[in-house]
Amino acid sequence: MDAVDTRAVIRNILNRVSERVLQATTAVVNRHPRVRQLQQEIAARDEALKWHRLPAFMHNCHGAAGAPGCVAAFDQPTPQTREAARRVIDAFHRSKADAREAAPSLWGIARGIFYQEFIGAIEARNVEQVESILARTFQTSIIWGTCHGSPQCATELARGPRDHYLCLRATDVLCSLAEAVGVRPPPSIEQLHSYGGYMQQMHINLEELVARVESATGLDLSFPRVAGAMGVEIGGRFFTIGSIHHSYSVYRLRELGAQPEDSIVEIGGGYGCLANLFARAGYNNYEIIDLPWINAVQGYFLLRSLPPESVCLYGEDHGGGIRVSPCWAFHQHAERSIDYVMNINSLPEIGLADAREYLASIARVTRKMFYSINQETQAAVPGVGQQGCVPALAAETRRLQRVSRFLNWMEQGYVEEHYVPLRENAALRAA
C-alpha cells in the first residue's frame, strides 16, 4: 500500500470515529434538562420570528418598540346583552324572509366551516346561546376573515408581551397611520445607511405618537373593551390593530370631502369596526351592507359599542343613524341617493356575479364617490373560481371614472382607488 492510500485510510477511520463521538456526545448533551429548555426556547423564538419575516408588515418591526398585549374580558350577561342578542336574531329572521341566493364565493365556504354553530343558534332563536357566542366574539370562529389575529392569540396576549406578532403589528399600523397623516416621516434605509440606523427609527414613544396622530386627525383611535377583543394597551387605553388601521379610512374619506351629514354605505362591513369609528367621528348617516349572519355579528358589536338607540337593524323602524342591512338591500337604493360608497377588502372575495351586480349598482346609486381599498391578486378559490379585481369590474360598467390609484398606506399588497360616477351622457359616449 503506498503512502497516499495509507493517508486516505487513516482519514476515513478518523472521520468515522469523529462522527460516532459526535453522535454520542450530542445524545448525552441533548438529555440534559437545560439543553432541552434552550432548544425549546430557540424553537419558540424561531416560530415567532417567522411572522416578522413575512411581508405583511409595512416596516421592519423585529426589535421595534411594542406596547404590552391586552385582552378584553368577555361580556357578562346583562339585560343589555340579552336585548342585543334578541335584536340580532329578529333582524336575521326578517332578512331570511326576504333572502336572495348569493353567488358561490369564499364566504359561502366559510359559512359551513366557521359559522355553522352560530347560524344554527340564530335559526333556532336560542337567545341564550347566541348571547353566549357573541359575548366571546373575538375569541370564536365567527370573527374569521374580519379581524386581525386569531382566538389562539388570547392566551399569549394575556401575559402582556411586547414582542408578540400582534403587538408589533399594532406598532406597524400606528407608524403607517402617522406617516399617512404627516406627523411622522417614513424611515428611509437609503438615507439611514444601515440596519441599525433604520431600527432606531422604530424605537419610538408609542403614547406620544398616538397623541400626535389623534391631535392631527381629531380621531379617537381606541377600541371598546368588549367581547374578548385582543389588542395592546398604550397610556392606559386599549387599542386594536383594527381600530388604528380603519381610522385611516375615516381620515381619508374626510380628506376627500365627506361631511358628517353625508350618506355613506359600506359594502362588506367586517365586524363593524369602521362603522363604529365613523359614528364616533360624528357621521350618523351610515349603512353597512353584508351577509345576514355577518350582519348579526356587526349588529351585536355596534349595539355594545355605541348607544343602542343609534343602531338600526334590518326591519326595525326607529331612527338610528347607523344601519345594518343584508346585501340585497343595497340594490334597492334610488339612483344617485348615496353620497359615498366604500368597499374595504371584500369585493374580490364576493362571487363574481354578485360583484358585477354591486359595481353596476354602485355606478347607479353613487352621488359623489366610490372609495375602494382591495387586493388584486385574483387568487383561485377551490370550488368557486378566480377572485375578481375591482378595476376590471369597474371598467365593465362603463359608468365609473377612476380619479386616483396608489398603493395603500396601511396594508401590503392593497391598492387604494376612488371613482366618480359618469353622468348618463358621458356614459353613453363611452359605450
N, C-alpha and C positions, 0 to 999 in steps of 0.2 A: 504494500500500500504506500503510495507516495505521500509527501508532506501536505499537499493540498487536500487530499482525501481525508487525512487524519484531522486536519483543522475543521473540515466540514462535519465529520462525525462528532467531534467534541462540541461544536456549536449546536448541533441537533440535540445532543444529550443535555446540554446546559439549558436549552430552550424548554425542553420537556420538564426538567427539574424545576425551572423557574415558574412554569405555568402551574405545576402541581403545588408548589409552595404558595403561589399567589392565591390559588383556589382555596387551599386550606386556611391561609391567613384571613382571607375575605370571609370565609364561613364562620371563623371564630369571632372576628370583629363584628359581623352582622348580628351575632347573637347577643351582643352587648346592649342592654336597655337604652343607654344614651345614644348609641348609634342608630337604633331603630327610631328613636324620638327625632333625631336630626333628619333622618330620611323622610319621615312623615312631614316635618316642617318644610323641608325643601320641596316635597311633592305638593303641599298645600300652597306654598309661595308660587310655584310654577303654575298651578291651576289659576291662582289669582292674576298672575302676570299675563296669562293668555288673553284675558279680556282687555288689558291695556295695550296689547299689540294689535287689537282689531281696529280697523279704520272708522269705527262708529264715533270715536272721539274727534272733535274738531281741533283739539290741542293735544300735545303730548302731556298727559296728566300723571304719568307714573312718577311718584315722588312729589307731586304738587300739593299745595295746601288743601286739606279736606275738612269739612265740618263733621262733627260726630253724627253717626247714624241714629235715627229715631223712628219708633213705630207707634202710631196712634192706637189707642185702645179700641176694642170692638164696641159698637153701640150697645148700650144696655137697654133692655126692653122698657119702654115708656109709652104713655098714651100717644105721644108724637110719632114714635117709630111704628107703632101699630097702625096709626092712621095713614102714615106714608105707605106702608105695605098694602093696606086696603085700597088706597087710591091707585097705585100702580097696577094692582090686579084688575080693578074695574076698567081702567083705561085699556089694558091688554085685551080684555074680552070685548070691549067696544070696537077696537081695531080689528080683532079677529072676525067680527061680524061683517066688516067691510073689506076684508083682506083680498089682495091680489097676489097671485103666484109670482114669486121672484124668479128671475133667470138663474141658472146654475152659476155658482160662484164659490169663492174661497169661504165665504161666510155661511153658505149652505152646508159645507163640510163641517165647519166649526160648530155649527148648531148641534149636530149629533154627537160631537165629541165633548165639548166643554160646557154646553148649556142644557143638556138633557134633563138633569135633575131639577134645575131651576125652572125650566119651562113646564115640566111636569107638575111642580108645586103650584105654579101660577094657574095652569089649566084646571087643576083640582080646586082652585080657590082656597088653598091651605094657607091662611094668613100667617099663622104661627111659623110655618116652615119658611115661607117667603121672607118674613121678617128676620128670621134667624140667619138665612143666607146673606141677605143684604146688609145685615149688621156687621158682617165679616167681608164685605165686598172685595177689598183689596188683597185679601189673602185666600181667595177662592178662584175657581176656574172661570167665573163669569167676567173676570177682568181681562180674559185672553184677548190679545190684539188691540187693546185700547189703552194700555198702561205700561210704562217703563218698569222693568223688573218682573219678578215672579214671586208667588207665595212662599217659595222656599227661602227667599232672602230675609224673611221676617225674623227668624231666629238669629241670623248673623247680625242684622242691623240692631237688634235689641241689645246687643253687647256694647253698642256705641262706638264702633271702629271709625277711623277717619280715612282708612285706605281701602275700604270696600269699593267694589266697582260702582255701586250706585252713589256713594259719597263723592267719588272723584268725577263721576258723570255730572253730578249736580254742580260741582266747581266748573266743569267744562261748559255747561249750558249757561251758567251765570256769566262766565267770561265772554261767551258768544253774544249774549244779550247786551252786555256792557259795551262790547265793540260795535254792535249794530246801532246802538243809540248814541255812540260817540263819546262815552265817558271813560273809555279805556282803549289805548291804541293796540291793534293786533301785533303780537310779537313777531319779528322777522328774523329767522335764523341767518339770513344773508347779512344783516346788519349787526347781529349779536355775535357772529363769528364762531360760536362754539355751543355745544350742547349745554354746558354749564351756564353759559350766559342766557341761553333760551330758558332754561328751567328756573333761573332767578325771577323771570317774569311771571312764573306760576306760583311763587311763594308770596301770596297776597293776603291781605286782611279781608276776609270774606264779609264780615259785618260792615266794614266801611264801604266795600263795593256794592253791597245791597242798598245801603243808604244813598249812594251816589246814583244808582240806576233808578231807584224809586223817586228821588228828587227830580231827576231829569225827565222822567216819564209821567209822574203823578200817579203811578200804578202801585197797587199793593201786591207784591209777589208771593205772599204767604199762602198757605193752604190750610183749610179747616181740618182739625184733628177729629176726623170721623172715620168710621167703618174700617178700622185697621189699616189706614193709609201708611205707606212707608216713605221716609224721606230723611231729611237732615235737620238739625237744629242750629240756627245761626242767631246769636244775640238773644237767645231765649224764645225765638219764634220758630215756627215749623214751616218748612218748605219741601216741596217735592220737585222732581225733575219736570213733571208736567206743569206745575204752577209757574215755574220760571220759563220753561220752553214755550208754553202757549201765550205767555204775556207778550211775547214778540208779535204775535198776530194782532193782538189788541192795539199795541203801539203802531204797528204797520198800517192797519186799516184806518186808524185815526189819522196817521200821517198822509194817507191817500185821500182823506177828505170826509170820512164817515163822522157824522154828528150824532149826539145822543138820541135825537128824535128820529133818526133814520131807521127804516126797517131792514133787518138783517136776517138771512136764512143761512143756516149751516147744514150742508148735506153731509151726513155721517158725523155725528157729534161725540164719538168716543164714549166716555162715561159721564160727560157733561162738564168737564173742566173748563173749556173755552167759554161756554155759556155762563158759567159761574163768574169767570174773570170779566167778561163783558158787562154782566149785571152789576158787579161791584164797581166797575168803571163808569157807571151811570147810564148804560144802554138798556132800555127797557121795552124794546120792540124787537124781540129776538125769538127765532124759532129754530129748533133742532128737527131735522128730518132723518129718520133712521128705521131700522127693522124693529118690529113691535117688541121683541124680547129685549133688545138693546134699549129701547125706549123705557122699559121697566127699570133697568139699571140707572139710566140717566135721570129718570123721574125721582127715584129714591135719593140719589146723591144731591140733586138740586133742592129737594124738599128738606134735606138735612142740613144743607149749607147756606141756604137763602131763606128769607121769610116765607113760610109755606104758602101764604096767600099771594105771593108774587109769581108762583109757578102754576101754570095751567096745563094739565094733561089732556090727552085726546078725549074729546066728548064732554069735557067739563065746560060749564057756561059762565064761570066767573071771569073777572077782568085781569087775571095775572098776565104780566107782560112778557114773561119767559115761557114759551110754549114748547111742548114736546109732542111731536106728531109722527105718525107712520109714514113710510116712504111715498106711498101713492098720493098723500095729501099735497105734496109739492106741485104735482101736475094740475091741481085744481085752482092754483093761483091765477088771477086775471093777468092779462097782458100788461107789461110794464108796471107791475104792482109792488115789486120788491126793489129797494134801493141797492142793496149789496147781497150777493150770493157768494158763499165761501165753501170751499172744499179743501180740507187738510188731510192728506194721507188716506184717501179711501176710494176715490173714483176708479183707479186701476184695479182695485180688488172687487169691484162690483161686476156682476155678469155683463158681458158686452152689450146685450140687447137693452138691459136696463140703463147702462151707462150712456148709450146713444140717446135713449129717451130723456135722460136727465139733461144732457147737453142741449137737446132741442128745446126743452122747457126752460133751461137757463137763458138761452137766447131770446125766448119769447117773454119771460116774466121780468127779466132784469131791467131796471131803470138806469142805474149808474155803472155798476162794475161787477164782474165775476172775478174773484180772487182765488187762486189755486196754489197750493204747495203740495207737490206729489213727486214720487219717484217714477222713472220712465224705463225701468229695466225690462218690462214686458215678459216677465218670467212665466213659465208654463205651470199651470196648476193641474195636478193629476185628476183626470175625470172631468175637467172643466174646460181647459184650453189655455191659450195665451192671455195674459192680462192686457188690459187696454193701456192707452197712452193719451193723456189729456190733450196735448197739441193736435194729435191726429184726429181725435174725436171732435174737438172744437172746429177744426178745419172742415170736417164733413158737414157741419151745419150750414156753413156759408153765411152765418148770421152773427158771428162774433169776430171782432178785430183785436188781435193781440197788441197791447201797448208796450209791455215790458216783459223781459225774461232774463233771469240771472240765477246763479246758484244760491240756495237758501243759506242764510247766516247760521241757522241753528242745527241743521241736520245734514250729515254727509250723504251725498248722492241724491239730494232732493232739489227740485227746481221750483222757483217761485215765479209765477206769471200773473199778470192781470189783463183782463179783456174788457172791452166795452161793446155793447150791442150795436149792430149796424141797423140803421133805420131802413124801412122797407124799400125805399127807392134805391139805396146803396146796395142792399142785399140782392135786389133783383138784377142790378147791373153786374154784380159779382157772379150771379148764377148764369 
